[in-house]
Amino acid sequence: MATVHVENIKKTYDKGSVLALDNVSFDVKSGELFGLIGPDGAGKTSLFRILTTLLLPDGGHAQVAGLDVVNDLWKIRRIVGYMPGKFSLYQDLSIEENLQFFATVFNTTVEKNYHLIEDIYVQIEPFKKRLAGKLSGGMKQKLALCCALIHEPKVLFLDEPTTGVDPVSRKEFWDMLDRLKTRGITIVVSTPYMDEASRCDRIALIQKGKILELDTLTKIIGRHTQNLYAVNADNRYQLMHDLRKPAEIESSFAFGEEQHVTLRTPENGKNYLIDYLTQTGHSDITVRKIEPTIEDVFIKLMLENQ
Ligand SMILES: Nc1ncnc2c1ncn2[C@@H]1O[C@H](COP(=O)(O)OP(=O)(O)OP(=O)(O)O)[C@@H](O)[C@H]1O
């Protein structure tokens, strides 16, 4: 049985005028590290709040560990850990006071479940008297994870835990999740960072309240092979402009220092682009055939679903 089962969940705001979740369905298996990946406003927080019983859906059903998110809310609250994207800590309590507070709320003690958080807590323990409001982003994130874990949850919901955190702390955080997974905890984590998809067992790509794709990263990328090229030239602005014109070009978007261009026909794509850009007056032209990343796939899916 799935540990998290979501079936046709719908959520609207402002008397139905804002559609946040549009018949979302998916399952998360026991012990899985499942990523919900999508931009701001995709509906990630709404879904997490429904699954942690803090928000009622307008329609559909969802279960966590076999318990219904509407009818069994008190039982669910005991078995899930939730790390909200914002405001999960009491800024005017110290590290140790925050932790004790969360342990008390769940009728347990820090000592009883210390083994669960030890790996993470030792990194912030030297600062345990410091107020949460005075911690760095990475330290806040570690403390929030300790607070979400202190009652030994079966399922962890982490809403954008790495947003605003430096790259080193982001990596450390995902390493911590890997270690938690080995304890059998099912983890559902949301992120706007596409590069974090590779750290998940399976991912769901979500946009405007709809799941666009759901599978392992490799399978999703494999399903969306593209005739894709990385293109650059001397005048970037003019390049962006010119790459929008030909009917042969399916899509073109800025990707770091280059333009990623998808062509409609597979043959001689590189020659086609070089010829076209030379004719339109560009110089220093580089064109490389590349394999799509998850970001390329996401952009393709977003364009298809517009
Ligand atoms: N309380 C609310 N009232 C009105 N609209 C809301 C409310 N909460 C969320 N929304 C809207 O619902 C949609 C989904 O928002 P949600 O916060 O669930 O997405 P998200 O993926 O978590 O994005 P973010 O990271 O920006 O919070 C957005 O269009 C958002 O503006």
Ligand as a Chemical Component Dictionary entry (heavy atoms), coordinates in Angstrom:
data_LIG
# 
_chem_comp.id                   LIG 
_chem_comp.type                 NON-POLYMER 
_chem_comp.pdbx_formal_charge   0 
_chem_comp.three_letter_code    LIG 
# 
loop_
_chem_comp_atom.comp_id 
_chem_comp_atom.atom_id 
_chem_comp_atom.alt_atom_id 
_chem_comp_atom.type_symbol 
_chem_comp_atom.charge 
_chem_comp_atom.model_Cartn_x 
_chem_comp_atom.model_Cartn_y 
_chem_comp_atom.model_Cartn_z 
_chem_comp_atom.pdbx_ordinal 
LIG N1  N1  N 0 -4.446 31.849 0.905  1  
LIG C1  C1  C 0 -4.479 32.030 -0.403 2  
LIG N2  N2  N 0 -5.369 32.859 -0.977 3  
LIG C2  C2  C 0 -5.420 33.052 -2.316 4  
LIG N3  N3  N 0 -4.590 32.432 -3.196 5  
LIG C3  C3  C 0 -3.673 31.599 -2.683 6  
LIG C4  C4  C 0 -3.560 31.355 -1.272 7  
LIG N4  N4  N 0 -2.552 30.470 -1.064 8  
LIG C5  C5  C 0 -2.052 30.171 -2.283 9  
LIG N5  N5  N 0 -2.720 30.849 -3.254 10 
LIG C6  C6  C 0 -2.486 30.760 -4.707 11 
LIG O1  O1  O 0 -2.585 29.387 -5.058 12 
LIG C7  C7  C 0 -1.593 29.044 -6.020 13 
LIG C8  C8  C 0 -0.715 27.933 -5.469 14 
LIG O2  O2  O 0 0.032  28.464 -4.372 15 
LIG P1  P1  P 0 0.989  27.564 -3.446 16 
LIG O3  O3  O 0 1.499  28.451 -2.359 17 
LIG O4  O4  O 0 0.295  26.326 -3.078 18 
LIG O5  O5  O 0 2.149  27.233 -4.484 19 
LIG P2  P2  P 0 3.690  26.916 -4.243 20 
LIG O6  O6  O 0 4.100  26.015 -5.353 21 
LIG O7  O7  O 0 3.920  26.456 -2.868 22 
LIG O8  O8  O 0 4.372  28.302 -4.456 23 
LIG P3  P3  P 0 5.134  29.244 -3.394 24 
LIG O9  O9  O 0 6.474  28.621 -3.240 25 
LIG O10 O10 O 0 5.162  30.563 -4.104 26 
LIG O11 O11 O 0 4.308  29.251 -2.142 27 
LIG C9  C9  C 0 -0.848 30.326 -6.342 28 
LIG O12 O12 O 0 -1.465 30.911 -7.474 29 
LIG C10 C10 C 0 -1.084 31.181 -5.111 30 
LIG O13 O13 O 0 -1.041 32.549 -5.422 31 
# 
loop_
_chem_comp_bond.comp_id 
_chem_comp_bond.atom_id_1 
_chem_comp_bond.atom_id_2 
_chem_comp_bond.value_order 
_chem_comp_bond.pdbx_ordinal 
LIG N1  C1  SING 1  
LIG C1  N2  SING 2  
LIG C1  C4  DOUB 3  
LIG N2  C2  DOUB 4  
LIG C2  N3  SING 5  
LIG N3  C3  DOUB 6  
LIG C3  C4  SING 7  
LIG C3  N5  SING 8  
LIG C4  N4  SING 9  
LIG N4  C5  DOUB 10 
LIG C5  N5  SING 11 
LIG N5  C6  SING 12 
LIG C6  O1  SING 13 
LIG C6  C10 SING 14 
LIG O1  C7  SING 15 
LIG C7  C8  SING 16 
LIG C7  C9  SING 17 
LIG C8  O2  SING 18 
LIG O2  P1  SING 19 
LIG P1  O3  DOUB 20 
LIG P1  O4  SING 21 
LIG P1  O5  SING 22 
LIG O5  P2  SING 23 
LIG P2  O6  DOUB 24 
LIG P2  O7  SING 25 
LIG P2  O8  SING 26 
LIG O8  P3  SING 27 
LIG P3  O9  DOUB 28 
LIG P3  O10 SING 29 
LIG P3  O11 SING 30 
LIG C9  O12 SING 31 
LIG C9  C10 SING 32 
LIG C10 O13 SING 33 
# 
